[in-house]
Amino acid sequence: MEISKAELQSAALAAEKNASAIEINGSDILVKCLQAENVKYVWGYPGGAVLHIYDALYKQETIQHVLVRHEQAAVHAADGYARATGDVGVALVTSGPGVTNAVTGIATAFMDSIPMVIITGQVPTHAIGLDAFQECDTVGITRPIVKHNFLVKDVRDLVDVMKKAFHIARSGRPGPVVVDIPKDVSFKKTMYAGYPSAIEMRSYNPVRKGHSGQIRKALQLLLTAKRPFIYTGGGVLMSEASGELRALVDMLGFPCTNTLMGLGAYPASDRKFLGMLGMHGTVEANNAMQNCDVLLAVGARFDDRVIGNPKHFAQNERKIIHIDIDPSSISKRVKVDIPIVGDVKDVLTEMIGMLNELPARPDAKALAAWWETIESWRARDCLKYDRSNTEVIKPQNVIETLWNMTKDVDAYVTSDVGQHQMWAAQYYRFDQPRRWINSGGLGTMGVGIPYTMGIKLAKPDSEVYCVTGEGSVQMCIQELSTCLQYNTPIKILSLNNRYLGMVRQWQEIEYSGRYSHSYMDALPDFVKLAEAYGHVGMLIERPQDVEPALREARKLKDRTVFMDFRTDQTENVFPMVQAGKGITEMLLGSEDL
């Protein structure tokens, strides 16, 4: 049988590859895979099942391992790094409790579509299923909260698994991927011939390019709209499409809103931005969402915190265009008229190209009338609060003061979850993408400090702030030790109202003021606690001291500073849409209670 030229070339390449192959163990192979993926940081915590991997990390110098104080924080820190940079975040935990402690971090990343690879140790393959020490079914436990997971039973499969893991994590709709490695697999040797440059997966081929016909139909509909509205979410940031979004909005002159996860995709300082929408969104954004006649949804998913009651949302007829990389997100909660499956950046680029070729432009007269209506809503100033109060610190004022100080510098703001998160979203006006880092879908308390640790390592020259509360911050406060060890000087603003604020707010409104277990009876002295961890602590109790304290903290560039702001215990987050209500059925202040 005659051998073809292609077969000869393939055989020659294989021979060359085999000739350069070396025999090494699974842990060294894993490290080489991480190096090939240009991983700079791994956040983790060692244990018996991953000791071979830790030994391999010890013998190399290109990847920095960051030792956290709890596995949950390892995943959160890698998550924060991924959100700020767009790179895949990597965490490493041991088997059993290492995995179960990491579950909250994995679920947090999954709900917000964050690209991550979590490497977990597992008991040796021969012990799997025998209730061995520190064994748990990692694949089974994490299956509902990952984009995909792998159990590597043969060291020869490790290279391909790692290539697939990173590819799956960062492509399509991003998400976390778990790679579970039994201890014997990390120790056994096999031939390593290099990391593949590409991977083919027959069952996984996410669509990137949108259907041109659908894009053209969408553009034609937008150009005939009388009351258009552009609604965007975290998908714009994940796709690095902020520039394209800004160009399209400016070309059309349409009003625009961002979800909690999408803040910064369009500049908050621009007049066409109506503020965040949803449960704690602005009057103008929520009313525009409900009353528009054509809605362009970009990288958003119409979740319950955005549209409120779906039946109420459906009361008004409107045409909906929905652009998303994930086909399962389209028409999932709200039926759409023009679905476009594709990468947001690619679709918006094509849409802008088509718009440049078309002579038609939006109806200027109708658009002017629509803007007049919007301005009447905006005139209600739904984010007003008592700025003249000199007796007690208003939490909104802390955020506004921070924004005024840092709006002209490269600043990143993380938050935990609760009232402080909403105030940060409402009053810090984000003009750039990936500067607002918070847990949206899962609503995880405790993420704030770990997020800032991940961001500060990635962005050492930027100012990094954590907005938190006295409840949330205690969930991962042990990471102040990690901040000291790895020299990540962050600034923590704790809006301390001595309550689980959002719980208290709901109890006031929905439960006739029965504050069941929402008051903090035994808080630590946060100043002393910060100092005990080797940092600077500040107690701020008077409104006139807010600005000086922030200025002083900013001057301490090389120190982590914990600012304990004693804020108004009675302050609530408004606007507010109650459960079961429509997004225009808003409470605007205490007078509505």
Secondary structure, DSSP 4 states (H G I P E B T S, - for coil): -PPPHHHHHHHHHHHHHHHT-EEEEHHHHHHHHHHHTT--EEEE---GGGHHHHHHHHT-SSSEEEE-SSHHHHHHHHHHHHHHHSSPEEEEE-STHHHHHHHHHHHHHHHTT--EEEEEEE--GGGTTTT-TT---HHHHHGGGSSEEEE--SGGGHHHHHHHHHHHHHSSS--EEEEEEEHHHHH-EEEE----S----TT-----SPPHHHHHHHHHHHHT-SSEEEEE-HHHHHTT-HHHHHHHHHHHT--EEE-GGGTTSS-TTSTTEEEE-STT--HHHHHHHHH-SEEEEES----HHHHBSHHHHTTS--EEEEEES-GGGTTSSS--SEEEES-HHHHHHHHHHHHHH------HHHHHHHHHHHHHHHTT-TT---TT--SSB-HHHHHHHHHHHHTTS-EEEEE-SSHHHHHHHHHS---STT-EE---SS--TT-HHHHHHHHHHH-TTSEEEEEE-TTGGGGSGGGHHHHHHTT---EEEEEE-SB-HHHHHHHHHHSTT--TT-B-SS---HHHHHHHTTSEEEEE-SGGGHHHHHHHHHH-TTS-EEEEEEB-TT---SSEE-TTSBTTSEE-SGGG-
